[in-house]
Amino acid sequence: MAPGAELCVTVEWSPDAAMRRDPVHWKMRIPATARALESLGYVVEPARFGNAHRFHPNAEFLV
């Protein structure tokens, strides 16, 4: 948890089913999702487990 944080939650991002195996979509959307959360004042960290599109249907962030 970030210094001074009072709460840490897991945010799960899931692409549309048609895009789940598209590496370009993942490469663009995961950082865009993190930036959107950061623009609202949140601290965003990748979850400890991988977010590989080949193995997982979603990506997780710690916020």
Order of alpha helices (4+ residues) and beta strands (2+ residues): beta-alpha-beta-beta
